[in-house]
Amino acid sequence: MDRIGIMGLSLTEADVADVEEVKRRLAGEAKNDRLMFDLADALAASELVYIETCNRVEVVYARELGEAPSRRDIEDMHRALGADPGLAGRLRFVSGRAAARHLFRVVSSLDSLVHGDDQILAQVRSAFARAEEMGLVGPLLAPVFSHAFQVGKQVRTKTDLSRHSISVMSLGVATLRERLPEGTRPRIAIVGAGETATHVARALDGVGLGVDFVANRTVSRALELAEAHGAVGLSLDEFRRDPRGVDVLIAATGAPGYLFSRSELERIAGDAQGGAGLLALDLAVPRDLEPVGSARGGTPVTIIDLEDLRENADRNRALRAAAASEAEELVERRLVAYEERAREKEVATRIEALVSESRELLEREWRRFGEKELAGLDPAERGKIERWARSTFGRLTHLSATAAKELARAAPRSLDGEEEEETIG
């Protein structure tokens, strides 16, 4: 267990700017295989899973040989990212038992911006499957992720935490709706056509707002999403030229920097059909929309980003406190089960090695003893003595192995490699 480490950032303990900076450093590489192998090389990791969501960037890694993961690895991550020491120093690091607990809590949505996030389990499954396809999952990470997925499923089916599905996207849409004047039906555009944009469109339909336009660099994907929701699909360039008088703009792309500058947002606000300016929701990290405050000339541009969703997220946590407590208990029980399995596996491996070495020793000693001490006996007598020796050896080996297994089960929980959640800086 002490061979596993996790480092990264999420919006539960970092601000948007820090998560944004890490994602920006990885932009372009996060979607190809090179990043995974580069990170594995930088960390001297035999196994590695890279997890990225709209509010999280984390690396789960393991070393089969060499030093166990430690906080010193943050410096290696710093060099891999090419980031300034200050940012690297804000990375969260956990190892050993604390790493297993953290992963279980992540998959159970207990470390999400919103408790009960209905997307995180699928997102981590996808990250694990990708690493597995690349040959970066082995005997260390496979068991801990298997237990994580089991507890994630238990939390979803046995607690109220996910009874009413919620996600960052649905929370954003709910916040957006709160800001809109009562009884209005604004003209709404989504920029982006990926997974986040798809969930946003569904959330808009769910609250009766709907979506009017979908714009994307790849127009075919915009048309596909638009058709599914009765909207008009267009390219990003088309939307820039003519924003169609939208009152609400929702940005959810994976672009490495701002898609819309302050001046572009002001222009869209000035052309808004309702005449009240532009209300925008930026769900991207890095952010798609340049911060503006109050636009020049008096036409308001209001941007809600992930930082602004924290207040609603806190309310969500308070409402789901009881369910979250139940989920935490499931996580702790699963953690104990994982520890027991890991300890039993380690004991079994050591016993297997010990038995193998003992057999080799028996063969060597029997040959030496037989050649010197039993040379004068006839084959039948030698056979009797050999059978007795081998039978006695087998019983002694079995007794030793059984005793070792019982000691492992009775042993107090090992804290080897455990690190409290902390940062360096």
N, C-alpha and C positions, 0 to 999 in steps of 0.2 A: 504493500500500500504506500510505503514511503517513496516509491519510485515514480509517483504521479504528481504533477504540478499543474497549476492553472494561473495564468496571468492575463490581465486585460482591463477593460473599463466598461462601465455601464452607467446609465443615467440614474441609477439608484444611489450612486455615491459620487458621480462626477458631473460636471456641467456639460452642456451641449458642445461648447467650444473644444473641450478636451477630446470627447469622443469623435467630434468632427475632424480634428487634426489627425488622429490616428487613422481614421478611414481615408482621409485625403492622402496620407502617406502610402496607403495600400491601394489606392485607386488604380485601376487598370490591371493590377496583378491579382486582386482578390477574385477575379472571375476566371483565372487560368491556373494551371497546375503548378506553375513556377513558384508562386508564393508559398504554397504548402511545403514544397521541398526546400526552399530557401530558409523558411522558418525552422524546419526540422534540422537542417545543417547548422544554422546559427545556434540552436539550443542543444546540439549534439543529441537530438531525440531519436529514439528508435521508432516511436509512434507519435502521431500528432493529429488532432482534429481542430480545424479552424471554424469558429462560430461567429457569424456576423448577422445581426438583425438591425432594425431601424434604430435601436437604442442600446446596442451591445456589440463589443468586439472582444473576443476572448480566444486564447489559445490553450487547449488542453493537451498536455504532452507527457511522455513517459520515457525514462531511460532504463533499458534492461541492464546495461553495463555502465561502469564509471560511477561518478558521484551522483548521489540522489539530487533531485531538483532542489534548488535553494534560492534565496533572494538575490544571490549573485547573478542569477540568470537574467535579471532585469537589465543588467548592463549589456548582455548579449542581445536582448530584444531591442534595446536602445540603438545599438549599432545597426541591427537589421532594419529598423525603421528609419534610421538616419534622422531621428528626432532630437530636439534639444533635451539636455539632461533634466530640465524641469518637468517636461512632459513625461519622460520615462520614469521619473521619480514618483509620479502620481498613479502609475499602474498598480492595480491590486494584485497581490500574490498570495496564493495558498498552496499548501502541499499536504500529502498524506491524507489523514482522516478528514481534515478540514476541506481538502480539495474534493473528496467524495461527497461530503455534505453540501458543499457549494453547488456542485453539479446537480445533485438531487433537487436542491431548492430552485435552481434555474429551470430545470425541466418541469417542475411542479408549479411554475409561475410565481413562486414566492419571492423571487428576486427581480421580478418584472416591474416596470413602471406602474402597471395596473395588476393587482392581484386577480388571478383568474384569467389572465391573458390566454385566449383560445388559439393562438398561433405558435407559441414558443415550442411546444412539444414537437409539432411537425417540422419547425425550423431546425431544431437540434437533430432530429432524425435525418433530415436531409443532409446536414453537415457531416454527420457520422457516416452516412451511406457514401458520400463523396470521398471521404478519407479512406473508407474501406475499399472502394474501387481502385484507389491509387496505391494500395498496399501499405497504407500508413496506420493500420489498426492491427494489433496483435494480442498476445496473451495478457497484457497489462491493461489496456484501455477497453477491450471488448467486454470484460465482466463488469466494470464499473458503469459503462454506458448501458449495458443490459439491465442492471439494477435501477439505473436512473429512469429508463423508459418504463419499467414496471411500476415504480412509485409514481411517475407522472400519470400513468393510466389510472392507478388507484385513486389519486387525488381528484381526477376528473369524474370518476364514477362513484366514489364513496363519500365525497364532501359536497357542500353547497358552493364551493369556491367557483366552480365553472357551470353551475346550474343555469345562470343567466349569462350567456356568452358575452365576453367583452374583450376588446383588444385596444391597442394604442390607436388604431384607426377609428374604431367605433367611439372611443372616448373623445378623439379629436372632432368627429362629426357632432357628437352631443354638445361639446363646448361651442362649436360653430353655431349650432342651432340656438343655444342660449343667447348668443350675441345678436341674432337677427331680430328685427322688429316683429312683433306678434302679427300673425295673419298674412305675412308677405310671402311671395313665391319668387325668390331671386333667380336670376339666370346664373347657372353654375357651370364652371369648366374644371376638368381634371387634367393636369399635365403629367403624363406618365401612363404606362399601360402594363406595368408589371404586377407582381403579386400584391404589393401594397395598394396600388391604384385600384385593382380589382376588388379588394376588400372595402376600400372607401366607397366605391360605386354601390356595393351591396348595402353598406351602412346608410348611405343617402337614401336609397330606395326604402330601407327599413323604417326611416323616420318620416317618410313622405315628402322628402325634398327632391329626390331624383337628380339626374345629371343631364345637362343639355349638350355639352361638348367634351370630347376627349381629344387631346393633342399629344403627339409623341413624335420623336425623331423618326422612328420606323412607322410609317403611316399605316401599314397593313395591320400592325398590332393595335393602333388607335381605332381603326375601323372595326376590328373584331370586338374590342371591348365596348365600343359605342353601340354596335348592333345588339349586343346582349342586354343593353339598358335603354334602348330607344333613343339614343343620342346621335349626334353628328360627329363623325370622326374626321380629323384633319391633321396635317403635318404640323410640326412645331413652328416651322417658318411661316406657314399660312396663318397660324394663330398670332404670331408676332405682328404680322402685317395688319391683321384685322381681328382683334380680340372679341368681336361679336357683341360688344356691350355687356360683358359679364359683370355681375355684381360680386360674385364669389369665385375665387381662384384657389384650387387645391393642388399643391405641388407634391409629387411623390415619385421622384426619379432617383437613379443611382449616379447622377452626374457628379464629377469631382469638384465642382465649384458652382457659383451662382449662375442660374439660367436666366434670371430676370434682374436687371439692375434697378436701382432706385428710380431712375428717370423713366424706365419702361413701366414700372408699376404705377407711377404717377400718371402716365399717359392712359393706362388701362382704367385707373380710377376716374379720370376725367371723362371717359367715354361710357362709364357704367350706366346701364339702362335705367336703374332706379334713381340715379342722381344723388345718391348718398355716399358715393365713394366706393372703395374696394375693401372687402373683407377677405383676407387670405389665410389659408391654413397650410403651413409648411411642415410636412411630415418627413422630410428628407434629412439625412445626416451623411455627408455634409449638406448644409442648407441650400435649397434651390433659390431662395428669395433673399436679396440683399436687404438687411434691416433698414427701415425708413423712419420709424416714429411717425410724426405727423408730416405729411407731404407738404412741400412748398406750395404756396398759392391757395392754401385753405382747403383743398380737396383731400379728405382723409384717406389714408392707406393704413389699415390695421392688419398686422400680421400676428397670427397665433402660431407659435412653434412648440417644439417638444418641451422647452423650458417652461413655457406658459401652462402646459398641461399638468405640471407637478401638483398644483393646488387641487385640481379635480382628482388626480391620482391619489392624493392624500385622503380625500373624502371617500374615495372608493375603498381604500385600505381600512378606514374606520368602519365602514358598513359591512365589510367582509372579515372583520377581526376574528369572530368566532370560528368561521369556516377556515380561516388561515391557521388558527391554532390547531384545529383538527389535522390540517395538512402537515403542519410541523411535526405532529406526533407520528404520522405515517412516515415522514422522512426519517425521523430518528429510529423508528423500528426497522426500516429498510436498511439504514446505515449499520445497525447491529448485525442484521442478516448478512450484509455484504462483508463486514469484518470477519464474521465467523467462517464464511466460505473462503475468504482470502487466506485466513490463518490455517484452515484445514488443507487448502491447496499447497500452501508453503510447507506445512509439516509433511504432507504426503510426498512432496518433491524431495525433501531432505531425507525422509525415510527410504525412499526409492534409491537415492544415491548411497546411503549408508548400507543398505542391503546388498547393492551391487559391489561395493568395496569389500564387504564382509565375505561375499561369495568368492571373490578373487583371492582374498586372504586364505579362505578355507582350502581352495584348490592348491595354492602354493604350499601351505603347511602339510596338506595331505600327501602331496608328492614327496616332500622332504621326509616326512615321518615314515611313509611307506617304504621309501628306498632305504632308509637307515634302520628303523626299528622293527619293521615287519618283513624284512627280506627273507627270513627263514620260515615264514608261515606258508601253508599251502593256500591256493586260491580261495577255497571255501571259507577258511578262517579269516583271511583278509577281507572277503566280501562281507562277512558278518560285522566285522569291526567298522568297515566303511559305511555300511547301512546305519549302524548305531550312531556313528559320528555325524552323518548327514541328517539323520532324524533329530538328533539332539540340537544340532545347529539350527534346523528349521524351527523347532519349538522355541528356542531362546530368541531367535530373530522375531518370531511372531509376538512373543511376550513383550519384547522391547518396543516393537512398533505400536502395539496396543497401548502400552503405558504412555508412550509419547503422544499419541492421539488424545488420550484422556486428559493428559496434562494440558494440551493445547486448548481443549474445550473448557477446562476449568480455570485457565489462566485469566487474569484480569485483562481488560481491554488495553491493547497496546497503543501508546501514544507516539510511537516512533514516526518521525517526519511530520508530525502535526504542527501547523503554523496557524496562529490566529489570523483572521483577515486583517491585512495591514498593507501599508504602502511604505515606500522608501523615499526619503527626501529630507 
